[in-house]
Amino acid sequence: MIYVDLDDTLSDMTPYALEYLGVRDYDPTIWTLNKHILWPERRIWNHLGMDFWSTMPKSVDFERLVGMLPTFTVLTALPPFNYHDCINGKLEWMDKHLNDVKIIFSNAKERYADPKSILIDDSEINIQRFNESLGLGFLVPRPWNKGISIFDKLQLHLAPLERAENIQLH
């Protein structure tokens, strides 16, 4: 099974959230929203309503990732507050951009790890936990992580899956 993160992997969530919250000048190497805006965490997440989640722009890697993956499931986290708007907004986003793809909401992505599973995510801690749980994680490079281009490495791991799908047993 191949799992792909939504926030900052398929969508451009963090830069869009900062713009949405009125932050114009920020350090792109810092991922945490409350490091950029001096609001209590609850206020930040409550301000990001369904309209925000449903209108996130696609990431620069969206087309390439979706195009190279034979099938996948979106595995996305929820914020600590206002998660109903997040769920409904992400479902609307999925209807617009990936209407035939399954979505799972979980803040413990490592629960889905096994020796035959792949996670593609921008979070170093998610990748680390997934790998420690016997899955194979690929870190999508973003300004706030130490990722390098994953596409060549990912293609090497996908090629055997594609060949296996073409084998017909009689």
N, C-alpha and C positions, 0 to 999 in steps of 0.2 A: 504494500500500500504506500502511496506517495501522498504526503501531507504538505500543504503550502500555507504559510502564514498570510493573513490579509493585511494587517496594519504594517506599513512600511516595507512590505515585500511585494504584494500585488497592488497596493494603493500607496499613495504618498501622504500618509496620515500625519506624521509629526510636523513637517513644514506647513501643511494645510491647517493643522490645529493652531499653530503659532500665528499664522495669518488671520485665521478666524477669530482668535482671541485678541487681535490688535497688536501683536508683537511684530515689529518691522525689522528691528536690528537684533540679530541673535547669532550665537555661536553654533554652527551646524554640527560641530563635533559633540555637542551635549544633547543627549536624547531625551532626558526627563523634562517634561513640560514645566513642572513647578520650579525648575532651576532658571527658567526664562521669565516667568511671570510670578510676581510676589503675591499670589493669592493662596488661600488655604486649598489644599488638594480637593476637598469636596466641592468648592466653588468652581474650580476649573472643570471638573468632570460634569457637574450639573449644567454648566454653560454649554457644553458640547451635546446638543440635543440631536434628535433623530435627523433633522435637516443636515447637520454636520456630517454624520456617519453615512448618510445616503448620497452625499455629493462629493465625497473624497475623490480626488483625481487618481487615475491609474498611475502606477509607478512607471519609471523609464524602462524597467525590465518586464513589465506586464506582458506585452505581446510576445517577446522572446520566450519567457517562461511558459506561458500557456501554449505557445506553438510547439515547444519541444517535448512537452509532457504528454504521454499517451492518454492517461487518465489520472485524476488526482482528486483529493478531498481538501477543502479549505479547513484549516485548523486554526481558530482565532481565539484570542483571549478577550476577557471582559474587563472593563474598568472597575475600580472598587465602589464607585457610586454611579447612579443614573444608568444602570445596565439595561433597563427596559428600553430606553431610547436607543441605546447602542445596538441591542439585538434587532430591534425593528428597522433601524437605519441600515445596519449591515445586510439584513435580509433584502431590503430594497436595493442596495448597491449590488448584491449578487444577482437579483432579477435583471438589472440593467446590463451587467457586464459578464456574468457567468451563470446564466439561468438554468443550465443543465448540470451544474456541479453541486455536490453535496457539501454542506457546511456543518462543522462541529464547533461548539463554543466550549472552551476549556482553558483554565489557567494553569493546568498541569499537563502540558503537552507530552511529557515523558511517559505518561500512562499509555500512550499509543505506540510506544517504541517496542519493536521486536526485531530479530535479525533480518527480517524481510521488509522492514519499513524505512522510509526516507522522510526526513523533515527538511524543508527549505524555509529558512527564517532569517530575520535580521538581528535577532537577539543572541548574543554570545552565550548567555546563561541558559537559554532554551536549547541551544545546540549542545552545550556541554551536558546538560541533564539528559537529553535525548540519547546522546552517545553513551553516557554512563549506564543507561537503561537498555543497551544493546541495539539501539537503532543506529541509522547512519544519517548524520546531520550535515547539511551544507549551509554555511553562513553566507548570506547575501551581503555583498559589500555596501556599506553605508558610511557616511562621514563619522558616525559615532562608534563604529566597530573596527576590528582589525581584519575584516574580510578582504579576500582577493577574488578575482573573477572566478565564479563557480561553473561557468557554462561548459568548459572543456572537461572538467572533472565529472560534472553531472552527466554529460553525454556518454562518458565511458561506463558509467553505472547503468544508464538507461538502455544501452545497446543490447545487453543480454536479455533484458526484459522484452524488448521489441522482437528479438529473434524467437524467444520462447512463445510469444503470442502467435507467431506465424506457423508454429509446428502443429500439425493436425495428427492426432492419434486415431488409428482405425481399429 
